[in-house]
């Protein structure tokens, strides 16, 4: 059901966002307006356009919301992947959309402060690089120690 709705909503969103549908809507309004004198601009004549546009608007709200939710989630996932894959990026920024307004405000202030002091940004980037170098060095030492232990273990078996 969800998959069918997603497919249908996507197709309708693409279709209703096209120039031809927009021109069709203009044509409907023009025809309706031109029939006003024929129907003496009656209440029923006005009710036709009001009811039609209200129903279409009501349905479109759900389609637009569905499309926006899906697009927003896709963008967030792409940004999260970029953060994860970028050397020196702070992984704490993954999932910011779930933070409270106060936390987002504090983070915004931090970024504004950083942007006012370019030297601080360079210092933070250098610090991140040093941390990554240290991690790589420690990984290398751990790997070397593991190889030595493995070799000693193999030597014990052959004795």
C-alpha positions, -999 to 999 in steps of 0.1 A, spaced: 0 0 0 28 24 10 47 16 -21 17 21 -44 9 54 -27 45 65 -31 46 57 -68 12 73 -75 20 104 -54 53 108 -72 37 105 -106 9 129 -97 34 154 -82 54 153 -114 23 156 -136 7 185 -116 40 204 -115 41 204 -153 35 235 -175 6 218 -193 -13 212 -161 -7 248 -151 -20 260 -184 -50 237 -181 -58 252 -147 -56 287 -162 -80 275 -190 -105 261 -165 -105 294 -146 -109 313 -178 -138 292 -189 -154 295 -155 -150 333 -155 -163 336 -190 -195 317 -181 -202 341 -153 -225 363 -173 -244 333 -186 -252 322 -151 -257 358 -138 -227 353 -115 -250 332 -93 -241 316 -60 -241 282 -77 -217 295 -103 -193 306 -75 -198 274 -56 -186 253 -85 -152 269 -86 -149 272 -48 -158 235 -43 -135 223 -71 -105 243 -59 -110 234 -23 -111 196 -31 -81 198 -53 -62 219 -27 -71 195 0 -58 165 -19 -27 182 -31 -16 191 4 -12 154 12 7 147 -20 30 177 -15 36 168 21 45 132 11 68 144 -16 85 169 7 90 144 35 106 119 11 128 145 -6 138 160 28 148 126 41 168 118 10 187 151 13 194 144 49 207 110 42 230 124 14 243 151 37 249 125 65 269 104 40 290 134 30 297 143 66 306 106 73 329 105 42 346 138 47 379 137 65 379 161 95 341 166 95 325 162 128 303 131 128 282 147 156 265 167 128 248 136 114 212 137 125 210 174 133 174 175 122 165 156 154 181 181 177 161 205 198 156 241 188 179 253 217 207 229 206 204 240 170 205 277 181 237 270 202 253 253 172 243 282 149 260 306 173 292 284 173 293 285 135 288 322 135 317 326 159 339 303 139 331 322 107 342 354 123 376 339 132 391 321 102 422 313 122 401 292 146 388 272 116 424 265 105 434 255 140 404 231 143 412 216 110 449 211 120 437 196 153 414 172 134 444 162 111 466 156 141 439 135 158 436 114 126 474 110 123 475 98 159 447 73 153 465 60 122 497 57 141 479 38 169 462 15 144 496 8 129 511 -1 163 482 -23 171 485 -41 138 522 -46 143 517 -59 178 490 -83 165 513 -96 138 541 -102 164 517 -120 187 504 -141 159 539 -150 148 549 -159 183 518 -180 186 527 -198 153 563 -204 165 549 -220 198 528 -244 177 558 -255 156 579 -264 186 
